[in-house]
């Protein structure tokens, strides 16, 4: 988009925006005023008609004559006010349930508006005004309650009330259109006056871009555009002088770069010879350093192995000490076991003697039980004989017979108890025999265990002696490994020193070689830079030659 078009559009916007904003605000202000006037007129009309109709409804009874007068008053609103002024509007009356009682349209009479939101609002508020849609058009209505609870409603269509505003809106549109056309014409003239010198300046810049730096623009005014033209002329003049100087300098640079290239070539050849010699020395030093490094690494590895051996010997020594400790503990435990087994053997022997004595006593008890059994048998026999004699004696022997009977019972019980005791004694005697056999076997097992433990004690003594001999050998090996480790560490330190000196020598040689290579690279860079400089001087001369400076 050109600057002329931008300026024209800006002027048009500056003209139209305030004009349209003013028209918009004026239209809405007029709309609000007309709306308020309509509401006030409706309120006044509703109040007057409500007072007229109230005379026929104040007692709550409306006869046919009154109804006709009320209908006439309702119809008079449409006839005398709306139709007389070319407007659409009317009045109607609804009862407290929303049923239409009076209406200019006979079809509406008797219908219910109870479900309509505006009717619900009217019945709720009693008196006031409301705006609502009716059959696709906006209406504003004023309503007032009559003495019997009916509602008088007078409504106007907003489109009729706002007809005067349409004329004002059309006039504002015409004024805006005419103002826009005038703004375009005036803006175009002003923009043309402003952009003409700028267009000449742009054409001069295009010539300068093409290479003609002799171009000049005559200022047509002393305003900002004239100052811009003057500054352009000064810039072209300075640029022309700079191009002359660049042309002269580029010729001098081309000559100097040729001399620099020749010097750089000679220095490069000398640096290459030095670099080759340094590389040969460095290669020899690196080989020597590798040999020293390999030897040093071998010594380090050997030192590490010796140290590892020493550590393992120390670990073996520590483990052998632990084994000695455990062997001593085991020996003490075995001695304690031997002592306890001797004690057990002695106690088993004593127990065996006591059990044998118990067996002998049970045999004696068995003999006594036999005697008791014989006595009970004889007592039973005597009691039987006494009972027979008592029977022979008759009445005099009854008491004696009773005593004999009791004695016989006691004898039988004694015999029975003796037999039971004999059985228990036989069982005890059998178990005592088993116990005697077990005690004999236990005594034999204890003797065998004592022999095994004594052999284990002798083995522990042999182990302790062997471990003591092993500790002596470990001490000797530890001392030898320590001596070897110290000697190896000394050799490693010497190898490290040799490796360090070899590394320093190799590093110095590498530095010399690197310095030679760096110098060679630098000279090559200087050579390349001088060649590039010569090429750039030629390109600069070619670019400068594009411009017309005289």
DALINTA-V499828 format. One record per pair of residues at least 12 apart in sequence whose ideal C-beta (glycine too) atoms are under 6 Angstrom apart, sorted by sequence separation. I is the first residue (numbers start at 0). J is the second residue. D is the distance in Angstrom with one decimal. If there is no record, write none. Layout:
I:J:D, I:J:D
This chain:
77:89:4.2, 117:129:5.7, 140:152:5.4, 141:153:5.5, 216:228:5.0, 55:68:5.9, 98:111:5.1, 128:141:4.5, 203:216:4.6, 55:69:5.5, 76:90:3.9, 89:103:4.6, 97:111:5.4, 117:131:3.8, 140:154:3.5, 386:400:5.3, 389:403:5.9, 97:112:4.7, 97:113:3.4, 138:154:4.7, 139:155:5.8, 200:216:5.7, 52:69:5.5, 73:90:4.9, 126:143:5.0, 199:216:5.9, 215:232:5.6, 386:403:4.4, 126:144:5.7, 138:156:5.7, 385:403:3.7, 125:144:4.4, 52:72:5.5, 136:156:5.6, 137:157:4.4, 51:72:5.5, 97:118:4.9, 121:142:4.9, 382:403:4.8, 196:219:4.8, 212:235:5.7, 382:406:4.3, 382:407:3.5, 77:103:5.2, 212:238:5.7, 197:224:6.0, 212:239:4.6, 73:101:4.6, 196:224:4.8, 200:228:5.7, 379:407:5.6, 382:410:5.9, 74:103:5.9, 121:150:5.5, 70:101:5.5, 379:410:3.9, 378:410:3.8, 375:410:4.7, 375:413:4.1, 375:414:3.8, 372:414:5.9, 372:417:4.2, 371:417:4.6, 368:417:5.3, 368:420:5.2, 95:148:4.4, 368:421:4.7, 94:149:5.5, 92:149:5.3, 93:150:5.2, 92:151:5.5, 365:424:5.0, 364:424:5.5, 91:152:5.6, 90:153:4.4, 361:424:5.4, 88:154:6.0, 361:427:5.5, 88:155:4.2, 361:428:4.7, 87:156:5.0, 87:159:5.5, 86:159:4.4, 358:431:4.4, 357:431:5.6, 76:153:5.8, 354:431:5.7, 354:434:5.1, 355:435:6.0, 354:435:5.3, 351:438:4.0, 59:147:5.0, 350:438:5.9, 56:145:4.9, 57:146:4.4, 38:128:5.3, 56:146:5.4, 56:147:4.4, 347:438:5.8, 53:145:5.8, 53:146:5.4, 49:143:4.2, 347:441:5.2, 347:442:4.7, 45:141:4.2, 45:143:4.9, 42:141:4.9, 41:141:3.6, 344:445:4.4, 37:139:6.0, 49:151:5.1, 343:445:5.4, 340:445:5.6, 45:153:4.9, 340:448:5.7, 44:153:5.6, 340:449:4.6, 41:153:5.6, 337:452:5.2, 336:452:5.2, 37:155:6.0, 333:452:5.5, 333:455:5.5, 37:160:4.6, 333:456:4.4, 33:160:5.8, 330:459:4.4, 329:459:5.5, 326:459:5.6, 29:164:5.6, 326:462:5.3, 326:463:5.1, 26:168:5.9, 323:466:5.1, 322:466:5.8, 319:466:5.6, 22:171:4.2, 319:469:5.8, 319:470:5.7, 18:175:5.5, 316:473:4.7, 18:178:5.7, 14:178:6.0, 15:179:5.9, 312:476:5.6, 312:477:5.3, 14:182:3.8, 11:182:5.2, 309:480:4.3, 10:182:5.8, 11:183:6.0, 308:480:5.8, 309:484:5.9, 10:186:3.4, 305:483:5.5, 306:484:5.9, 7:186:4.8, 305:484:4.9, 7:187:5.7, 305:487:5.5, 7:190:5.3, 6:190:4.3, 302:487:4.5, 301:487:5.9, 302:488:6.0, 3:190:5.0, 302:491:5.1, 3:194:4.9, 298:490:5.5, 299:491:5.9, 298:491:4.5, 298:494:4.8, 295:494:4.0, 294:494:5.8, 295:495:6.0, 295:498:4.6, 291:497:5.3, 292:498:5.6, 291:498:4.7, 291:501:4.6, 288:501:4.2, 287:501:5.8, 288:502:6.0, 288:505:4.6, 284:504:5.5, 285:505:5.6, 284:505:4.0, 284:508:4.7, 281:508:4.2, 280:508:4.9, 281:509:5.3, 281:512:4.8, 277:511:4.6, 278:512:5.2, 277:512:3.6, 277:515:5.0, 274:515:3.6, 273:515:4.3, 274:516:5.1, 270:515:5.8, 274:519:5.5, 270:518:4.5, 271:519:5.4, 270:519:3.9, 270:522:5.6, 267:522:4.1, 266:522:4.5, 267:523:5.8, 263:522:5.3, 263:525:4.5, 263:526:3.9, 260:526:5.9, 263:529:6.0, 260:529:4.3, 259:529:4.1, 260:530:5.9, 256:529:4.7, 256:532:4.4, 256:533:3.9, 253:533:5.6, 253:536:4.0, 252:536:4.3, 249:536:4.6, 249:539:4.3, 249:540:4.8, 246:543:4.6, 245:543:5.6, 242:543:5.5, 242:546:5.4, 243:548:6.0, 242:548:5.3, 239:548:5.1, 212:546:5.2, 213:547:5.7, 210:545:4.7, 210:546:4.9, 211:547:4.8, 212:548:5.8, 210:547:5.9
